C-alpha cells in the first residue's frame, strides 16, 4: 500500500511539474515571435515599440480552424467550414440573401450620391458594392470580436497556410507602425479580415482609399471609404466596366457539364448556338454576345447553371468561392431589379466530408485528371473531371461528387 501511495504521489508531482499542452504552445509561440517573426519585422522597418505593443499579452488562439499543432503534420480535416461541403443551395438561404438585398435597397437610396460618384470613378455598379458590403459585414453592423494580432499571429505560427498569414501579420504591423490605424482598432474576423469591407491587411495596404477626403483610409467608420475601397479592389483585380457578371441559363443534355471553367471560355454567341439559353427567355444582350463567357455549374447537373463573364471571377477574387461570387452577383441583381429566385433548383447533394472528396480527388489524379489539387474542395476542375470520368465509364455526367462516386475511389 505504501508503495502504491508513493507511486501515485510521484505521478501527481510529475504532472504538476510538466507544463500543460497549451502552456507549451504558448512558450513556443513567444519563442517564434522573438526569434523568427521579429527579425523579419525589424528588417522591414517595423519599430520594436510597435511590435511589442502588437503582441503584448497575446497568446495563440487554439480554437481557430485549420491549425496544425507544433510537431504535427497537416491532415485533411473532417470538420467542415466551406459551403461546398453541404448542398450549395444552403448558401442561398433566403434569410441571409433577403437581409442583404433588402438592406442593400435601403442603402442604395441613402447613399445614392456616394454610390453614383463611386460608379463614375471606378465603373463598378453600386448594387455590386452594396451586395459585398452587406455580405461581408452586414453593412458595417456585424460584430468583429477577435484581436487581429492574435488571429494573424496564431495562423502565421501554426496554420495550414502559415506562409500566407505571415505576410498578413507583417502587413498588419506595417499598418500600425505607419499610423494608418491604432492598435486598439485592430479587430478582425476569425480569418483575420478587417473593417466593413473585411480586407486582409495586404488588401488594405493595396486597395483601401480615402473617398471622403479626410486624409484617412478609414474602413472601420467611414461608409464612403469602405464602399470606394471595395470598388477599388474590384477594379484592381480586373473589373470590366460595362459588362454584366453573368446570366442564369438552361443547359441542354447535349452540352456536357465537363465544359465548365474559366479556361474553357468561348463567345457567348457560340454558347447560344450550342442551345444554351437564358432562363428569362430573352436573348443575351448584343453587347455581350461577341464577348467571352464561361459555363458555371456549381452543383453540376443538380443545380442552376450560368454563363458568366470575367467579372464573375473578379468577384471570386474577393472570396475564393464560386458560391460567394454567385451570391454577390445574384444579390446585386435583386438589389437592382427586385427579389427573384433562381429558376433552377438545387438538388439534394452534398453531405460529404472534405476528406471524402480529397480521397476521390486523389483517385482521379491517379487516372491523369487535373482536379486542381487533392484539397477536398470540389472546384470546377474537380467537377468537370467527375463529369468526364462518368462519361468514360458509361454514366450520365453529373459533375458533382456524391457518396456513390466517392465509394468507387476508396
Rosetta blueprint (number, residue, H / E / L):
1 X L
2 X H
3 X H
4 X H
5 X H
6 X H
7 X H
8 X H
9 X H
10 X H
11 X H
12 X H
13 X H
14 X H
15 X H
16 X H
17 X H
18 X L
19 X L
20 X L
21 X H
22 X H
23 X H
24 X H
25 X H
26 X H
27 X H
28 X H
29 X H
30 X H
31 X H
32 X H
33 X H
34 X H
35 X H
36 X H
37 X H
38 X H
39 X H
40 X H
41 X H
42 X H
43 X H
44 X L
45 X L
46 X L
47 X L
48 X H
49 X H
50 X H
51 X H
52 X H
53 X H
54 X H
55 X H
56 X L
57 X L
58 X L
59 X L
60 X L
61 X L
62 X L
63 X L
64 X L
65 X L
66 X L
67 X E
68 X L
69 X L
70 X L
71 X L
72 X L
73 X L
74 X L
75 X L
76 X L
77 X L
78 X L
79 X L
80 X L
81 X L
82 X L
83 X H
84 X H
85 X H
86 X L
87 X L
88 X H
89 X H
90 X H
91 X H
92 X H
93 X L
94 X H
95 X H
96 X H
97 X H
98 X H
99 X H
100 X H
101 X H
102 X H
103 X H
104 X H
105 X H
106 X H
107 X H
108 X H
109 X H
110 X H
111 X L
112 X H
113 X H
114 X H
115 X H
116 X H
117 X H
118 X H
119 X H
120 X H
121 X H
122 X H
123 X L
124 X L
125 X L
126 X H
127 X H
128 X H
129 X H
130 X H
131 X H
132 X H
133 X H
134 X H
135 X H
136 X H
137 X H
138 X L
139 X L
140 X L
141 X L
142 X L
143 X L
144 X L
145 X L
146 X E
147 X E
148 X H
149 X H
150 X H
151 X H
152 X H
153 X H
154 X H
155 X H
156 X H
157 X H
158 X H
159 X E
160 X L
161 X L
162 X H
163 X H
164 X H
165 X H
166 X H
167 X H
168 X H
169 X H
170 X H
171 X H
172 X H
173 X H
174 X H
175 X H
176 X H
177 X H
178 X L
179 X L
180 X L
181 X L
182 X L
183 X H
184 X H
185 X H
186 X L
187 X E
188 X E
189 X L
190 X L
191 X L
192 X L
193 X L
194 X E
195 X L
196 X L
197 X L
198 X L
199 X E
200 X L
201 X H
202 X H
203 X H
204 X H
205 X H
206 X H
207 X H
208 X L
209 X L
210 X L
211 X L
212 X L
213 X L
214 X L
215 X L
216 X L
217 X L
218 X L
219 X L
220 X L
221 X L
222 X L
223 X H
224 X H
225 X H
226 X H
227 X H
228 X H
229 X H
230 X H
231 X H
232 X H
233 X H
234 X H
235 X H
236 X H
237 X L
238 X L
239 X L
240 X L
241 X L
242 X L
243 X L
244 X L
245 X L
246 X E
247 X E
248 X E
249 X E
250 X E
251 X L
252 X L
253 X L
254 X L
255 X L
256 X L
257 X H
258 X H
259 X H
260 X L
261 X L
262 X L
263 X L
264 X L
265 X L
266 X E
267 X E
268 X H
269 X H
270 X H
271 X H
272 X H
273 X H
274 X L
275 X L
276 X L
277 X E
278 X E
279 X L
280 X L
281 X L
282 X L
283 X L
284 X L
285 X L
286 X H
287 X H
288 X H
289 X H
290 X L
291 X L
292 X E
293 X E
294 X E
295 X E
296 X E
297 X L
298 X L
299 X L
300 X H
301 X H
302 X H
303 X L
304 X L
305 X E
306 X E
307 X E
308 X E
309 X L
310 X H
311 X H
312 X H
313 X H
314 X H
315 X H
316 X H
317 X H
318 X H
319 X L
320 X L
321 X L
322 X H
323 X H
324 X H
325 X H
326 X H
327 X H
328 X H
329 X H
330 X H
331 X H
332 X H
333 X H
334 X H
335 X H
336 X H
337 X H
338 X L
339 X L
340 X L
341 X L
342 X L
343 X L
344 X L
345 X L
346 X L
347 X L
348 X L
349 X L
350 X L
351 X L
352 X L
353 X L
354 X H
355 X H
356 X H
357 X H
358 X H
359 X H
360 X H
361 X H
362 X H
363 X H
364 X H
365 X H
366 X H
367 X L
368 X L
369 X L
370 X L
371 X L
372 X L
373 X L
374 X L
375 X L
376 X L
377 X L
378 X L
379 X L
380 X H
381 X H
382 X H
383 X H
384 X H
385 X H
386 X H
387 X H
388 X H
389 X H
390 X H
391 X H
392 X H
393 X L
394 X L
395 X L
396 X L
397 X L
398 X L
399 X L
400 X L
401 X L
402 X L
403 X H
404 X H
405 X H
406 X H
407 X H
408 X L
409 X L
410 X L
